Amino acid sequence: MMPDTERRFLRQRLRSGETLGAFWFSLGSPALVEVACEAAPDVLVLDAQHGLWHRPTIEHAIGAVAGRRPVLVRTGDASFRSIGEALDAGAEGVLVPMI
């Protein structure tokens, strides 16, 4: 699990408007996420709105990086269900489309 200090650090960087290096994934491949984690981006983003991600693959991808990098999920929509599923899968946060 990611230490609380790293969580706060990501939040602070996002709030400050700092530029972050992110890898954005739409292919739905946990293996690609795991490999990309080794490049040490600031954040990994799983695009469940326009990508091929589903709850099991999101859980697998987040588990594969094992807290080494924060993972954000762009949810399929703004519903409580989509947001809850992403957070329950272990996402550090969500990007909610269309709001």
Secondary structure, DSSP 8 states (H G I E B T S, - for coil): ---HHHHHHHHHHHHHT----EEEE-S--HHHHHHHHTT--SEEEEETTTSS--HHHHHHHHHHHTTSS-EEEE-SSS-HHHHHHHHHTT-SEEE-TT-
